[in-house]
Amino acid sequence: IPIYEKVLANIPPLDKLEKTKGLYAFTKEDYSLGIADVYNKGLFMTTADELDPNWRQHELLNEQLDFDAIQKEWFGDNAAGYSNEEMSTAASSPIPGVVVIDNLLDQRTLSLIRELLLKNTWWYQTKTPLEFGKYVGSYIDDVSSDCTFLKS
């Protein structure tokens, strides 16, 4: 963090970066401060196996869900999982091919994913701020090398 703080002091205000649509190119001074040692690198990485060696022995999805009803709703069976009263008072009736599933993941799985996101370096991508706003993101090859993400 100290390196980032020093480099941050070199970055001009956003309105001074119009030519590059808000992106800042590191200078020689930034490199001398050590930015190349920390920028775009996974400095903190752990795995689901390290955090919970037994995670694979548990279901990733919430076993309390009625997956048959969810599948029927997906295919347009409007009665799936709803009483007549619920259907008539619903803010929006089910649409085939669109299903909202609350609590999809098991609580243990959700906690493990949250811990992975909290402890690891994931955010590598940025978009031009003047074009796309303040955005930071990550692509699947950046974040999901951990099999918990790939399985869930």
Buried (B, 14 or more C-beta within 10 A) or exposed (E): EEBEEBBEEEEEEEEEBEEEEBEBEBEEEBEEBBBEEBBEEEEEBEBBEEBBEEBEEEEBBBEEBEEEBBEBBBEEBBEBBBEEEEEEEEEEEBEEEEBEEEEBBBEBBBEBBEBBEEEBBBEBEBBEBBEEEEEEEBEEEBBBEBEBBEEB
